Amino acid sequence: MSLSLEKVKPTYGYSKILHLLLNFLLPIVLLILIRLNFFQLAVVLVILSKWRMVALKPRFWAANIRANSIDLIFGLSMVIFMAQSANIYYQAGWVLIYATWLIFIKPSTDLLMVSLQAFMSQLVGLSAIYLIWVNGPLYVLVFLTGVICYLAAHHFFDNYNEPYAKLLSYSWAYFGASLGWLLGHWLIYYKVLSQPVLILSILGYGLSMIYYLDHRNKLKRIYKNEIIFTLIIIIGIVILFSNWGNKVI
């Protein structure tokens, strides 16, 4: 009897296998819905997959939604990418990426993997928003940019037990929203990646690397200078070699 009870625990045994199977099947089901032109239903399914956010008392909902927002952003972005993809091969690629996220990346609590979760969610979240909202109201684009930057930064700093996590997260959100407002007037696209997304991703990756190394007491002065110099060079190239006279959509 005790052996049977052990096997149904969610961390291992039958329940663990079932959990992995459901995570593997979710992207496939989403692809089927997209192929059948049930985009809204696919969005609803991603939201319903996070039902545990509201499984507790209402006073915990806000904290649970924020804690699960990174996974929700990633899932909704995958649905958008599948719907916008030109053929089944690209869509299958997004299915594979989403399955990898659900099975290997999202469950990890290692600091490096948590940092990767925040970076990936910001990258795909902003990419998806700028992909579908190119002709939408600028103020909505700016707001969504700030929200995604805030949630990604909060997820990053919260797992480092950063005492100024809220202040740093709001600062990054303000910077992201400001950059989105400024560059939103001259939206430039490199294939499918917009300029605001590219700049925020480059800066976010570099700054998070500096923070991670400093947290692990591995940030030497030469490493810090190399990272900052590389960021300046890359951002400079992006700005100088962009065609500011036209919108490339």
Number of C-alpha atoms within 10 A of each C-alpha: 5 6 7 10 9 14 14 15 12 13 12 13 14 14 15 15 14 14 15 14 12 16 18 19 14 20 26 19 14 24 24 14 19 21 15 9 12 14 19 11 13 24 19 11 17 21 15 11 14 16 10 12 21 14 11 10 8 11 9 12 15 11 12 17 16 16 16 15 19 23 19 19 22 24 28 20 23 25 25 23 20 24 20 15 14 10 11 12 10 14 22 16 13 22 24 15 13 23 21 15 20 21 16 12 17 15 12 14 12 11 14 12 16 21 22 17 24 25 23 20 24 27 24 22 27 27 22 23 17 25 18 12 12 14 10 10 10 15 13 12 21 20 18 20 29 25 21 25 30 24 23 28 25 24 24 25 22 16 14 15 9 13 10 10 18 15 11 16 23 18 16 23 25 19 17 26 25 16 19 25 20 13 14 21 10 15 19 21 19 11 8 13 18 21 23 24 24 18 18 22 18 18 17 22 20 17 15 18 17 19 17 19 14 13 12 9 9 12 15 11 8 9 13 18 12 11 16 15 11 14 19 14 11 14 15 12 11 14 12 10 8 15 13 12 8 10 11 15 14
